[in-house]
Amino acid sequence: MTIRHGSCNCGKVRYQLEGEPKRIGLCHCTDCRQESGAAFTYYGIWQASAFKTTGETAVHQGRRFCPACGSRVFAYDEDEAEIKLGTLQDAPTGLKPTYELWIKRREPWLQPVEGAEQFVEDRI
């Protein structure tokens, strides 16, 4: 079974993921752009049971971040964990997006990810 590890920038918040993600996405919506400070967010969704975390997090609109360094790391509920894939320890991850959301907000200089489903707004 694949085990992946990640953390915030300072290392006070750490997590472990078991197995493969259910899906991998890019989101170009305004909220994700502002939250990430980038043109899109790159994330993976795992079953909540495959996710373990240590360290204290703060939360804003369901997204958890490290109160010491401010790194946005993950969001989770009883069913799923959404992980900011840029926080994984080893890059490149080999995790290719399977879909893109809010492509109507995608920067025109970015090309669609080959083979990924494209959604004008949210997934249906």
N, CA, C and O atoms as a GROMACS GRO file, in nm:
protein
  496
    1MET      N    1   0.084  -0.118   0.000
    1MET     CA    2   0.000   0.000   0.000
    1MET      C    3   0.089   0.125   0.000
    1MET      O    4   0.190   0.131   0.071
    2THR      N    5   0.052   0.221  -0.079
    2THR     CA    6   0.126   0.347  -0.086
    2THR      C    7   0.099   0.430   0.039
    2THR      O    8  -0.016   0.447   0.081
    3ILE      N    9   0.205   0.483   0.098
    3ILE     CA   10   0.196   0.574   0.212
    3ILE      C   11   0.262   0.704   0.169
    3ILE      O   12   0.376   0.705   0.122
    4ARG      N   13   0.191   0.814   0.185
    4ARG     CA   14   0.245   0.946   0.154
    4ARG      C   15   0.244   1.030   0.281
    4ARG      O   16   0.156   1.015   0.366
    5HIS      N   17   0.342   1.120   0.292
    5HIS     CA   18   0.352   1.211   0.405
    5HIS      C   19   0.359   1.354   0.355
    5HIS      O   20   0.409   1.381   0.246
    6GLY      N   21   0.307   1.444   0.438
    6GLY     CA   22   0.314   1.585   0.406
    6GLY      C   23   0.311   1.668   0.532
    6GLY      O   24   0.291   1.617   0.642
    7SER      N   25   0.333   1.798   0.513
    7SER     CA   26   0.334   1.887   0.627
    7SER      C   27   0.316   2.031   0.582
    7SER      O   28   0.319   2.062   0.463
    8CYS      N   29   0.298   2.116   0.680
    8CYS     CA   30   0.300   2.260   0.655
    8CYS      C   31   0.446   2.301   0.632
    8CYS      O   32   0.536   2.218   0.639
    9ASN      N   33   0.468   2.427   0.605
    9ASN     CA   34   0.602   2.476   0.575
    9ASN      C   35   0.698   2.463   0.695
    9ASN      O   36   0.816   2.433   0.676
   10CYS      N   37   0.649   2.485   0.816
   10CYS     CA   38   0.737   2.479   0.933
   10CYS      C   39   0.745   2.340   0.995
   10CYS      O   40   0.831   2.315   1.080
   11GLY      N   41   0.656   2.248   0.955
   11GLY     CA   42   0.659   2.111   1.005
   11GLY      C   43   0.581   2.085   1.131
   11GLY      O   44   0.581   1.973   1.181
   12LYS      N   45   0.513   2.186   1.186
   12LYS     CA   46   0.436   2.165   1.309
   12LYS      C   47   0.306   2.088   1.284
   12LYS      O   48   0.254   2.024   1.375
   13VAL      N   49   0.254   2.094   1.161
   13VAL     CA   50   0.136   2.017   1.122
   13VAL      C   51   0.183   1.913   1.021
   13VAL      O   52   0.242   1.947   0.918
   14ARG      N   53   0.156   1.788   1.051
   14ARG     CA   54   0.198   1.678   0.962
   14ARG      C   55   0.077   1.588   0.935
   14ARG      O   56  -0.019   1.583   1.012
   15TYR      N   57   0.086   1.516   0.825
   15TYR     CA   58  -0.020   1.420   0.794
   15TYR      C   59   0.037   1.301   0.719
   15TYR      O   60   0.147   1.305   0.665
   16GLN      N   61  -0.042   1.195   0.718
   16GLN     CA   62  -0.010   1.072   0.646
   16GLN      C   63  -0.134   1.029   0.568
   16GLN      O   64  -0.246   1.040   0.616
   17LEU      N   65  -0.111   0.980   0.447
   17LEU     CA   66  -0.218   0.929   0.361
   17LEU      C   67  -0.186   0.786   0.323
   17LEU      O   68  -0.073   0.754   0.289
   18GLU      N   69  -0.287   0.700   0.330
   18GLU     CA   70  -0.270   0.560   0.290
   18GLU      C   71  -0.347   0.537   0.161
   18GLU      O   72  -0.461   0.581   0.146
   19GLY      N   73  -0.283   0.467   0.068
   19GLY     CA   74  -0.349   0.431  -0.057
   19GLY      C   75  -0.353   0.545  -0.156
   19GLY      O   76  -0.286   0.647  -0.140
   20GLU      N   77  -0.433   0.525  -0.259
   20GLU     CA   78  -0.443   0.621  -0.368
   20GLU      C   79  -0.564   0.713  -0.348
   20GLU      O   80  -0.661   0.676  -0.283
   21PRO      N   81  -0.557   0.833  -0.404
   21PRO     CA   82  -0.670   0.925  -0.390
   21PRO      C   83  -0.792   0.877  -0.469
   21PRO      O   84  -0.779   0.802  -0.565
   22LYS      N   85  -0.909   0.921  -0.426
   22LYS     CA   86  -1.032   0.894  -0.499
   22LYS      C   87  -1.036   0.974  -0.629
   22LYS      O   88  -1.082   0.926  -0.732
   23ARG      N   89  -0.984   1.098  -0.621
   23ARG     CA   90  -0.979   1.184  -0.738
   23ARG      C   91  -0.879   1.296  -0.712
   23ARG      O   92  -0.844   1.324  -0.597
   24ILE      N   93  -0.834   1.359  -0.820
   24ILE     CA   94  -0.736   1.466  -0.812
   24ILE      C   95  -0.788   1.580  -0.899
   24ILE      O   96  -0.828   1.559  -1.013
   25GLY      N   97  -0.786   1.701  -0.844
   25GLY     CA   98  -0.842   1.812  -0.919
   25GLY      C   99  -0.758   1.938  -0.919
   25GLY      O  100  -0.667   1.956  -0.837
   26LEU      N  101  -0.792   2.022  -1.014
   26LEU     CA  102  -0.746   2.161  -1.017
   26LEU      C  103  -0.871   2.246  -1.009
   26LEU      O  104  -0.972   2.215  -1.073
   27CYS      N  105  -0.866   2.352  -0.930
   27CYS     CA  106  -0.980   2.442  -0.923
   27CYS      C  107  -0.934   2.584  -0.953
   27CYS      O  108  -0.836   2.633  -0.895
   28HIS      N  109  -1.006   2.649  -1.045
   28HIS     CA  110  -0.972   2.784  -1.089
   28HIS      C  111  -1.068   2.888  -1.033
   28HIS      O  112  -1.064   3.003  -1.076
   29CYS      N  113  -1.155   2.850  -0.938
   29CYS     CA  114  -1.254   2.945  -0.887
   29CYS      C  115  -1.187   3.059  -0.810
   29CYS      O  116  -1.073   3.047  -0.766
   30THR      N  117  -1.258   3.168  -0.796
   30THR     CA  118  -1.204   3.286  -0.728
   30THR      C  119  -1.164   3.254  -0.585
   30THR      O  120  -1.058   3.298  -0.540
   31ASP      N  121  -1.246   3.178  -0.513
   31ASP     CA  122  -1.216   3.143  -0.375
   31ASP      C  123  -1.085   3.066  -0.365
   31ASP      O  124  -1.000   3.098  -0.282
   32CYS      N  125  -1.066   2.965  -0.448
   32CYS     CA  126  -0.943   2.885  -0.445
   32CYS      C  127  -0.821   2.969  -0.487
   32CYS      O  128  -0.713   2.952  -0.431
   33ARG      N  129  -0.839   3.057  -0.584
   33ARG     CA  130  -0.730   3.143  -0.628
   33ARG      C  131  -0.687   3.235  -0.513
   33ARG      O  132  -0.568   3.251  -0.487
   34GLN      N  133  -0.783   3.295  -0.445
   34GLN     CA  134  -0.749   3.385  -0.334
   34GLN      C  135  -0.689   3.308  -0.217
   34GLN      O  136  -0.594   3.354  -0.154
   35GLU      N  137  -0.745   3.190  -0.189
   35GLU     CA  138  -0.696   3.110  -0.076
   35GLU      C  139  -0.554   3.061  -0.100
   35GLU      O  140  -0.474   3.056  -0.007
   36SER      N  141  -0.521   3.027  -0.224
   36SER     CA  142  -0.389   2.973  -0.254
   36SER      C  143  -0.288   3.080  -0.295
   36SER      O  144  -0.167   3.058  -0.285
   37GLY      N  145  -0.338   3.196  -0.341
   37GLY     CA  146  -0.247   3.298  -0.392
   37GLY      C  147  -0.189   3.262  -0.526
   37GLY      O  148  -0.087   3.317  -0.567
   38ALA      N  149  -0.252   3.168  -0.596
   38ALA     CA  150  -0.204   3.120  -0.726
   38ALA      C  151  -0.320   3.116  -0.826
   38ALA      O  152  -0.434   3.144  -0.790
   39ALA      N  153  -0.290   3.082  -0.950
   39ALA     CA  154  -0.392   3.079  -1.055
   39ALA      C  155  -0.490   2.964  -1.040
   39ALA      O  156  -0.596   2.964  -1.103
   40PHE      N  157  -0.457   2.865  -0.958
   40PHE     CA  158  -0.546   2.751  -0.933
   40PHE      C  159  -0.499   2.678  -0.809
   40PHE      O  160  -0.389   2.703  -0.759
   41THR      N  161  -0.582   2.588  -0.758
   41THR     CA  162  -0.547   2.499  -0.648
   41THR      C  163  -0.536   2.357  -0.701
   41THR      O  164  -0.618   2.314  -0.782
   42TYR      N  165  -0.435   2.284  -0.656
   42TYR     CA  166  -0.407   2.145  -0.694
   42TYR      C  167  -0.429   2.061  -0.568
   42TYR      O  168  -0.359   2.079  -0.468
   43TYR      N  169  -0.525   1.970  -0.573
   43TYR     CA  170  -0.562   1.895  -0.452
   43TYR      C  171  -0.602   1.752  -0.486
   43TYR      O  172  -0.635   1.719  -0.600
   44GLY      N  173  -0.598   1.668  -0.384
   44GLY     CA  174  -0.642   1.529  -0.397
   44GLY      C  175  -0.743   1.497  -0.288
   44GLY      O  176  -0.738   1.553  -0.178
   45ILE      N  177  -0.834   1.407  -0.319
   45ILE     CA  178  -0.938   1.365  -0.225
   45ILE      C  179  -0.914   1.219  -0.187
   45ILE      O  180  -0.907   1.131  -0.273
   46TRP      N  181  -0.901   1.194  -0.057
   46TRP     CA  182  -0.886   1.059  -0.002
   46TRP      C  183  -1.004   1.029   0.089
   46TRP      O  184  -1.070   1.120   0.138
   47GLN      N  185  -1.030   0.902   0.111
   47GLN     CA  186  -1.127   0.863   0.214
   47GLN      C  187  -1.074   0.914   0.347
   47GLN      O  188  -0.954   0.910   0.372
   48ALA      N  189  -1.162   0.962   0.433
   48ALA     CA  190  -1.120   1.014   0.564
   48ALA      C  191  -1.045   0.908   0.643
   48ALA      O  192  -0.953   0.940   0.719
   49SER      N  193  -1.082   0.783   0.627
   49SER     CA  194  -1.017   0.675   0.702
   49SER      C  195  -0.871   0.654   0.660
   49SER      O  196  -0.796   0.589   0.732
   50ALA      N  197  -0.830   0.707   0.545
   50ALA     CA  198  -0.693   0.693   0.496
   50ALA      C  199  -0.604   0.809   0.540
   50ALA      O  200  -0.486   0.814   0.505
   51PHE      N  201  -0.660   0.903   0.617
   51PHE     CA  202  -0.593   1.028   0.654
   51PHE      C  203  -0.569   1.034   0.804
   51PHE      O  204  -0.660   1.010   0.884
   52LYS      N  205  -0.444   1.066   0.842
   52LYS     CA  206  -0.410   1.086   0.984
   52LYS      C  207  -0.329   1.215   0.993
   52LYS      O  208  -0.248   1.244   0.906
   53THR      N  209  -0.353   1.292   1.098
   53THR     CA  210  -0.282   1.418   1.114
   53THR      C  211  -0.236   1.438   1.258
   53THR      O  212  -0.296   1.386   1.352
   54THR      N  213  -0.129   1.514   1.272
   54THR     CA  214  -0.080   1.554   1.403
   54THR      C  215  -0.050   1.704   1.398
   54THR      O  216  -0.022   1.759   1.291
   55GLY      N  217  -0.055   1.767   1.512
   55GLY     CA  218  -0.026   1.910   1.522
   55GLY      C  219  -0.154   1.991   1.526
   55GLY      O  220  -0.260   1.946   1.480
   56GLU      N  221  -0.143   2.109   1.580
   56GLU     CA  222  -0.259   2.197   1.595
   56GLU      C  223  -0.282   2.276   1.466
   56GLU      O  224  -0.189   2.330   1.407
   57THR      N  225  -0.408   2.281   1.424
   57THR     CA  226  -0.444   2.361   1.307
   57THR      C  227  -0.547   2.466   1.347
   57THR      O  228  -0.618   2.451   1.446
   58ALA      N  229  -0.552   2.570   1.268
   58ALA     CA  230  -0.658   2.669   1.278
   58ALA      C  231  -0.746   2.645   1.155
   58ALA      O  232  -0.704   2.581   1.059
   59VAL      N  233  -0.868   2.697   1.159
   59VAL     CA  234  -0.961   2.672   1.049
   59VAL      C  235  -1.027   2.801   1.004
   59VAL      O  236  -1.062   2.887   1.086
   60HIS      N  237  -1.043   2.814   0.874
   60HIS     CA  238  -1.118   2.925   0.814
   60HIS      C  239  -1.200   2.867   0.700
   60HIS      O  240  -1.145   2.810   0.606
   61GLN      N  241  -1.330   2.883   0.707
   61GLN     CA  242  -1.424   2.831   0.606
   61GLN      C  243  -1.398   2.684   0.575
   61GLN      O  244  -1.402   2.642   0.459
   62GLY      N  245  -1.371   2.605   0.679
   62GLY     CA  246  -1.352   2.461   0.664
   62GLY      C  247  -1.213   2.419   0.622
   62GLY      O  248  -1.182   2.300   0.623
   63ARG      N  249  -1.130   2.513   0.585
   63ARG     CA  250  -0.993   2.481   0.543
   63ARG      C  251  -0.899   2.496   0.661
   63ARG      O  252  -0.905   2.595   0.734
   64ARG      N  253  -0.814   2.398   0.679
   64ARG     CA  254  -0.723   2.398   0.793
   64ARG      C  255  -0.584   2.445   0.750
   64ARG      O  256  -0.534   2.412   0.643
   65PHE      N  257  -0.524   2.524   0.840
   65PHE     CA  258  -0.391   2.576   0.813
   65PHE      C  259  -0.310   2.579   0.942
   65PHE      O  260  -0.366   2.570   1.051
   66CYS      N  261  -0.180   2.591   0.928
   66CYS     CA  262  -0.091   2.596   1.044
   66CYS      C  263  -0.094   2.737   1.102
   66CYS      O  264  -0.067   2.833   1.031
   67PRO      N  265  -0.127   2.750   1.232
   67PRO     CA  266  -0.129   2.882   1.292
   67PRO      C  267   0.011   2.943   1.308
   67PRO      O  268   0.023   3.064   1.326
   68ALA      N  269   0.115   2.861   1.303
   68ALA     CA  270   0.252   2.912   1.318
   68ALA      C  271   0.306   2.971   1.188
   68ALA      O  272   0.359   3.082   1.188
   69CYS      N  273   0.294   2.897   1.076
   69CYS     CA  274   0.352   2.945   0.950
   69CYS      C  275   0.247   2.989   0.848
   69CYS      O  276   0.282   3.052   0.748
   70GLY      N  277   0.119   2.957   0.871
   70GLY     CA  278   0.013   3.000   0.781
   70GLY      C  279  -0.012   2.911   0.662
   70GLY      O  280  -0.101   2.939   0.581
   71SER      N  281   0.065   2.803   0.648
   71SER     CA  282   0.045   2.713   0.534
   71SER      C  283  -0.094   2.652   0.535
   71SER      O  284  -0.139   2.601   0.637
   72ARG      N  285  -0.162   2.659   0.420
   72ARG     CA  286  -0.289   2.589   0.404
   72ARG      C  287  -0.255   2.445   0.371
   72ARG      O  288  -0.176   2.419   0.280
   73VAL      N  289  -0.315   2.351   0.443
   73VAL     CA  290  -0.271   2.213   0.432
   73VAL      C  291  -0.383   2.120   0.386
   73VAL      O  292  -0.363   2.043   0.292
   74PHE      N  293  -0.500   2.125   0.450
   74PHE     CA  294  -0.606   2.029   0.418
   74PHE      C  295  -0.739   2.077   0.471
   74PHE      O  296  -0.749   2.174   0.546
   75ALA      N  297  -0.842   2.004   0.429
   75ALA     CA  298  -0.978   2.016   0.484
   75ALA      C  299  -1.028   1.873   0.496
   75ALA      O  300  -0.988   1.787   0.418
   76TYR      N  301  -1.113   1.847   0.594
   76TYR     CA  302  -1.167   1.712   0.604
   76TYR      C  303  -1.297   1.712   0.681
   76TYR      O  304  -1.329   1.804   0.757
   77ASP      N  305  -1.372   1.605   0.658
   77ASP     CA  306  -1.494   1.579   0.734
   77ASP      C  307  -1.498   1.430   0.760
   77ASP      O  308  -1.397   1.361   0.742
   78GLU      N  309  -1.611   1.378   0.802
   78GLU     CA  310  -1.617   1.235   0.838
   78GLU      C  311  -1.604   1.142   0.717
   78GLU      O  312  -1.579   1.023   0.734
   79ASP      N  313  -1.621   1.194   0.595
   79ASP     CA  314  -1.615   1.111   0.475
   79ASP      C  315  -1.486   1.123   0.396
   79ASP      O  316  -1.429   1.023   0.352
   80GLU      N  317  -1.439   1.247   0.378
   80GLU     CA  318  -1.326   1.271   0.288
   80GLU      C  319  -1.226   1.370   0.346
   80GLU      O  320  -1.259   1.454   0.429
   81ALA      N  321  -1.102   1.357   0.298
   81ALA     CA  322  -0.996   1.453   0.328
   81ALA      C  323  -0.950   1.513   0.197
   81ALA      O  324  -0.915   1.441   0.103
   82GLU      N  325  -0.949   1.645   0.191
   82GLU     CA  326  -0.900   1.718   0.073
   82GLU      C  327  -0.762   1.773   0.108
   82GLU      O  328  -0.749   1.855   0.198
   83ILE      N  329  -0.661   1.727   0.036
   83ILE     CA  330  -0.523   1.760   0.066
   83ILE      C  331  -0.467   1.854  -0.039
   83ILE      O  332  -0.482   1.828  -0.159
   84LYS      N  333  -0.402   1.961   0.004
   84LYS     CA  334  -0.329   2.049  -0.088
   84LYS      C  335  -0.204   1.973  -0.128
   84LYS      O  336  -0.113   1.955  -0.047
   85LEU      N  337  -0.198   1.927  -0.253
   85LEU     CA  338  -0.092   1.836  -0.294
   85LEU      C  339   0.047   1.899  -0.297
   85LEU      O  340   0.147   1.827  -0.299
   86GLY      N  341   0.054   2.030  -0.298
   86GLY     CA  342   0.183   2.096  -0.287
   86GLY      C  343   0.246   2.079  -0.150
   86GLY      O  344   0.363   2.113  -0.132
   87THR      N  345   0.171   2.028  -0.052
   87THR     CA  346   0.224   2.007   0.082
   87THR      C  347   0.282   1.867   0.103
   87THR      O  348   0.333   1.836   0.210
   88LEU      N  349   0.274   1.782   0.000
   88LEU     CA  350   0.335   1.649   0.011
   88LEU      C  351   0.487   1.664   0.018
   88LEU      O  352   0.543   1.756  -0.041
   89GLN      N  353   0.552   1.573   0.088
   89GLN     CA  354   0.697   1.580   0.107
   89GLN      C  355   0.775   1.563  -0.023
   89GLN      O  356   0.871   1.636  -0.047
   90ASP      N  357   0.735   1.470  -0.104
   90ASP     CA  358   0.814   1.437  -0.222
   90ASP      C  359   0.749   1.489  -0.349
   90ASP      O  360   0.634   1.455  -0.379
   91ALA      N  361   0.822   1.570  -0.423
   91ALA     CA  362   0.776   1.619  -0.553
   91ALA      C  363   0.879   1.577  -0.657
   91ALA      O  364   0.998   1.573  -0.626
   92PRO      N  365   0.839   1.547  -0.777
   92PRO     CA  366   0.700   1.545  -0.822
   92PRO      C  367   0.624   1.426  -0.763
   92PRO      O  368   0.683   1.322  -0.733
   93THR      N  369   0.495   1.444  -0.748
   93THR     CA  370   0.412   1.343  -0.682
   93THR      C  371   0.368   1.231  -0.775
   93THR      O  372   0.339   1.120  -0.730
   94GLY      N  373   0.363   1.259  -0.905
   94GLY     CA  374   0.310   1.161  -0.999
   94GLY      C  375   0.158   1.159  -0.999
   94GLY      O  376   0.098   1.075  -1.067
   95LEU      N  377   0.095   1.248  -0.925
   95LEU     CA  378  -0.051   1.254  -0.916
   95LEU      C  379  -0.103   1.354  -1.018
   95LEU      O  380  -0.087   1.475  -1.003
   96LYS      N  381  -0.166   1.302  -1.122
   96LYS     CA  382  -0.215   1.386  -1.232
   96LYS      C  383  -0.363   1.417  -1.212
   96LYS      O  384  -0.441   1.329  -1.177
   97PRO      N  385  -0.402   1.543  -1.233
   97PRO     CA  386  -0.544   1.580  -1.219
   97PRO      C  387  -0.634   1.497  -1.311
   97PRO      O  388  -0.603   1.473  -1.428
   98THR      N  389  -0.747   1.456  -1.255
   98THR     CA  390  -0.847   1.382  -1.331
   98THR      C  391  -0.962   1.473  -1.372
   98THR      O  392  -1.046   1.435  -1.454
   99TYR      N  393  -0.965   1.595  -1.315
   99TYR     CA  394  -1.068   1.692  -1.354
   99TYR      C  395  -1.022   1.833  -1.319
   99TYR      O  396  -0.933   1.854  -1.236
  100GLU      N  397  -1.086   1.929  -1.386
  100GLU     CA  398  -1.064   2.071  -1.357
  100GLU      C  399  -1.199   2.136  -1.333
  100GLU      O  400  -1.296   2.111  -1.406
  101LEU      N  401  -1.205   2.220  -1.230
  101LEU     CA  402  -1.328   2.292  -1.195
  101LEU      C  403  -1.313   2.440  -1.230
  101LEU      O  404  -1.203   2.494  -1.235
  102TRP      N  405  -1.427   2.503  -1.254
  102TRP     CA  406  -1.434   2.647  -1.277
  102TRP      C  407  -1.341   2.690  -1.390
  102TRP      O  408  -1.267   2.789  -1.379
  103ILE      N  409  -1.347   2.614  -1.501
  103ILE     CA  410  -1.259   2.648  -1.613
  103ILE      C  411  -1.295   2.782  -1.675
  103ILE      O  412  -1.214   2.840  -1.748
  104LYS      N  413  -1.415   2.834  -1.649
  104LYS     CA  414  -1.448   2.966  -1.701
  104LYS      C  415  -1.361   3.074  -1.637
  104LYS      O  416  -1.356   3.187  -1.687
  105ARG      N  417  -1.293   3.042  -1.527
  105ARG     CA  418  -1.201   3.135  -1.462
  105ARG      C  419  -1.054   3.100  -1.487
  105ARG      O  420  -0.964   3.169  -1.439
  106ARG      N  421  -1.029   2.993  -1.563
  106ARG     CA  422  -0.891   2.953  -1.593
  106ARG      C  423  -0.822   3.064  -1.673
  106ARG      O  424  -0.881   3.121  -1.765
  107GLU      N  425  -0.698   3.093  -1.638
  107GLU     CA  426  -0.621   3.192  -1.712
  107GLU      C  427  -0.606   3.147  -1.858
  107GLU      O  428  -0.582   3.029  -1.884
  108PRO      N  429  -0.620   3.238  -1.952
  108PRO     CA  430  -0.617   3.198  -2.093
  108PRO      C  431  -0.482   3.141  -2.138
  108PRO      O  432  -0.477   3.072  -2.240
  109TRP      N  433  -0.376   3.166  -2.066
  109TRP     CA  434  -0.246   3.112  -2.103
  109TRP      C  435  -0.224   2.972  -2.049
  109TRP      O  436  -0.122   2.910  -2.079
  110LEU      N  437  -0.318   2.920  -1.969
  110LEU     CA  438  -0.311   2.782  -1.919
  110LEU      C  439  -0.390   2.691  -2.011
  110LEU      O  440  -0.504   2.720  -2.046
  111GLN      N  441  -0.330   2.581  -2.049
  111GLN     CA  442  -0.398   2.483  -2.133
  111GLN      C  443  -0.472   2.382  -2.045
  111GLN      O  444  -0.430   2.356  -1.933
  112PRO      N  445  -0.584   2.326  -2.094
  112PRO     CA  446  -0.652   2.220  -2.018
  112PRO      C  447  -0.557   2.102  -1.995
  112PRO      O  448  -0.472   2.073  -2.079
  113VAL      N  449  -0.574   2.034  -1.883
  113VAL     CA  450  -0.495   1.915  -1.855
  113VAL      C  451  -0.546   1.804  -1.946
  113VAL      O  452  -0.665   1.770  -1.944
  114GLU      N  453  -0.457   1.748  -2.025
  114GLU     CA  454  -0.494   1.644  -2.119
  114GLU      C  455  -0.555   1.524  -2.047
  114GLU      O  456  -0.496   1.472  -1.952
  115GLY      N  457  -0.671   1.482  -2.091
  115GLY     CA  458  -0.740   1.366  -2.035
  115GLY      C  459  -0.824   1.396  -1.912
  115GLY      O  460  -0.897   1.308  -1.866
  116ALA      N  461  -0.817   1.517  -1.859
  116ALA     CA  462  -0.895   1.552  -1.740
  116ALA      C  463  -1.033   1.602  -1.781
  116ALA      O  464  -1.047   1.674  -1.880
  117GLU      N  465  -1.136   1.562  -1.704
  117GLU     CA  466  -1.270   1.616  -1.727
  117GLU      C  467  -1.268   1.766  -1.702
  117GLU      O  468  -1.196   1.814  -1.614
  118GLN      N  469  -1.347   1.839  -1.779
  118GLN     CA  470  -1.353   1.984  -1.767
  118GLN      C  471  -1.493   2.025  -1.723
  118GLN      O  472  -1.593   1.982  -1.781
  119PHE      N  473  -1.500   2.107  -1.618
  119PHE     CA  474  -1.630   2.154  -1.567
  119PHE      C  475  -1.629   2.307  -1.567
  119PHE      O  476  -1.537   2.369  -1.513
  120VAL      N  477  -1.730   2.366  -1.628
  120VAL     CA  478  -1.739   2.512  -1.635
  120VAL      C  479  -1.741   2.571  -1.495
  120VAL      O  480  -1.676   2.673  -1.470
  121GLU      N  481  -1.814   2.508  -1.404
  121GLU     CA  482  -1.817   2.549  -1.263
  121GLU      C  483  -1.789   2.425  -1.179
  121GLU      O  484  -1.689   2.357  -1.202
  122ASP      N  485  -1.875   2.394  -1.082
  122ASP     CA  486  -1.855   2.277  -0.996
  122ASP      C  487  -1.884   2.146  -1.068
  122ASP      O  488  -1.949   2.143  -1.172
  123ARG      N  489  -1.833   2.036  -1.010
  123ARG     CA  490  -1.865   1.902  -1.062
  123ARG      C  491  -2.014   1.879  -1.047
  123ARG      O  492  -2.077   1.927  -0.952
  124ILE      N  493  -2.069   1.807  -1.139
  124ILE     CA  494  -2.213   1.779  -1.136
  124ILE      C  495  -2.241   1.661  -1.045
  124ILE      O  496  -2.357   1.622  -1.030
   0.00000   0.00000   0.00000
